[in-house]
Amino acid sequence: MYYFAYIAVGAVLMEFLLLPIYIRLKHRQKYAPLKIFLKGCMTLIPVIFCAWGILKLYSSTKDWHGLVTPTGFKTSLFVLFGLAICMVADVLLVINFPVGMMFFLAGHICYILYFLTIGTFNPVSIALFVIGVALAYRYYSRFKEAMGKLLPAYYIYGITIITTLSLGLMLPFELGPYGILPALAACLTVISDFMLAANRISGRKPWSDLMYLSYYFTGQFFMSLSVFIPVMLNL
């Protein structure tokens, strides 16, 4: 059970130590290298926990494609790829926002593949997707001019993250307790993305940096723990 001590240390480092420092330096141009380093460190923590869990499971199964515990918990490398890509995206977002956005898109595609691997497609996800797209379009359609040339990119990205959310929300119904953490991760990361988009597109800041970044990093942490905790408890 000492694994939970590692989780607590990782959470404290990410949410209560590094994040406040990053927020304080975020709008100070002369600290750009330090900001990139801090943001990279925060996203590296979930990658480490996820990689640790997957390597532990691989040491038992000896099969990268059959990562299943004796109790039936199943995972895949897609989640690790998604977290690693998002780690790169976090750094790139500070340097070049559109490029970072494209990497986040790739990260969400990995999460979608992860959800489809550990669960099965539920038709309810289609209804959730349609509702999500309609609500997002209703809100963001007023900012078409502000989006400019990035309008198609925002639409594609929005559709992708709503797909992530609609699939993730069904996991607890399909997987029971195993599906709770990835479902929470999907909710938090998607909410964070919409908050960031609202800040950037509208030209004002209805959401604080601390709020949406806390949601984002907590979501990434939950995504990694969706692998780490079941593996460590079931092996």
N, C-alpha and C positions, 0 to 999 in steps of 0.2 A: 504493500500500500504506500510505500515511500515514493512511488511515482507521482502521487498527488502533490507531494512537496515540490517536485520539479515543475509541475504545472503551475503551482502558486508562484514560484520564483519567476517563471517565464511571463506570467500575467503581470506581476508587479513591475518587472523590467520594461515590458512593452507599454502598459497603460499608465503607470504612475511615475515612472522615472524618465524614460526616453521621450514619450509623447509630449509632456508639458515643456520639455526643453525644445523640442522641435517646433511646437506652436509658438513659443517665444521668439524663435529665430526665423520663423517662416517668411516674414516680410522684410527681412534685412538682407539685402543683396550681397553684402561683403562676406556673409557666412555661408555662401552657396555650397562649397565643398563639405562643410560640417553638416548642413541640412541633408544633403544627399546621403552622407554616411549614416546619420541617425535614422533616416527613413528606411535605408537598406537594412540596418540592424533590426528594426522593428518587424519588418516582413521576413527577415531571416529566421526569427524565432519560431513562427508556425512551420516553416519549411523543415527546420531541424526536428521538431516533434513528429511531423508526418513521416519524414524519412526514417527516423528512429523506429516508428511503429511498423513501417513497411519492411525494413530490413530485418526486424525481429520476426515478423511473420514469414518472410522469405527463408530465414534460417531454419524454420520448421517445415515449410512446404517444398523448398527447393524448386519452386515454379513461379516465375514472374506473372504468369497468366492465371494461375490457380491460387490466388492469395485468399485462402479460406481457413478459418480457425476450426478446431474440432467441434465447437459449439454452433457453427454455421455462420459466423460473421464473415462477410465478404467485402473485399475492397479491391482497388485497382491502382495502377500507376498513374491513371489520369488525374487523380486528385493531387498527387505530388507534382506532376507537370503543371497543373493549373496554379498551384501555390508558387512554384518557381517562376513561372512566367509573370505572375502578378508582382513578384518581388522585383523583377527587372522593370516591369511597367511602372512601379512606384518611383524608381529612380529616374526613369525616362520622363515621367510626368513633370518632374521639376525642371528638366532641361528642355523638353519639347512636348507640349500638351497633346497635339494630335497623334504623334508617334506613340506616346504612352497610352493613349486611348485605344489604339489599335492592338497593343499588347494586352491590355485588359480584356479586349474583345476575345482574343485568343485564349486567355485564361478562363473566361466564362464558357467558352466552347468546351474546354477540358472538363469544367465542372458539370456541364450538361452530359457529357459522355460518362463521367463518373456516376451521376445519378441514374442514368439508364443502365449502367453496368450493375450497380448494387440493388436496383429495384426493377420494376417492370413498368411499362407505360400505362398510365391510368387515364381513361377518357375524360375524367374530371379536369385534368390538366388543360384540356382544350378550352373548356369553359373559363377557367381561371386566366388562361392566356388571352382570350378574347376580351374579357373584362379589363384586364391589365392594360392591354394595348389601347382600348377605348378611353380609359381614364388618363393614360399618359398623353395620348394625342390631344385630348380635350385641354389638358393643362398646358402643354408645350406648344400648341399650334399658334398661340399668341406671340411666340418669340421667334417666328420664322425669319424675320429680317435680321435679328441679332445673331442667329446661327450662321447666316451667310453661306459661304461655300461648304461649310461643314454640315449642312442640313442633312444630306444623305447619310453621312457617317453617324450623326446623332440618331437618325431613324433606325439604321441597322443595329447600332449598339443598344438602343432601347428595346428593340424586338428580341435581341439576344438575351439581355438580362431578365426580361419578363419571362422568357422561356426557362431560364435558370430557376426563377422563383416559382413558376407554375409546376415544374417537375419536383422541386425540392419540398414544396408544401405537402405533397402526397406521400413522402417517404415514411413519416411516422405511422400512417395507416397501413403501409405495406410491410415495413420492417419492424414495427414496434419500437422499443427503446433505442435500437440501433439507428433509427431514422430521425430521432429528435435533434441531435447535434447538427447534422447536415442541413436539416430544415431551418433551424435557427440561423445557421451560417448563411444560407441563401437569403433569408429575410433581411438580415443585418447588412450584408454587402450590397444588396439591391437598394435598400433604403438609403444607404450611404451614397451610392452612385447618383440617385435622383436628387439628393440634397446638394451634392457637388455640382450637378448640372444646373440646378436652380440658381445657385450662387453665380456660376460662370455666365450663364445665358442671360439672366435677367439684369445683370449689371449691379445688383445689390446683394446683400448677404442676409437672407431670411434665416439661414442656419449658420451657427458658429463653426469655425474650423474644428474646435475641440469636439463638438457634437458629432459631426459626420465622420471625422477621423476615428473617434472612439468606436462608433458603430462598425466602421470598416475593419479596423484591426481586431476587434472582438470577433467579427464574423470570420475573418481569416483564421483566427486562433481556434474557433469552434470547428472550422472545416478540418484543421489538422488534428484536433482532438477526436473528431469523429472516427479517425483511424487509430490514433495513439491509445485512447482509453480502452476500447474493446479488445485490442490486441494484447495489451499488457494484462488485462484482467482475465483473458481467456486462454493464455498460454502459460 
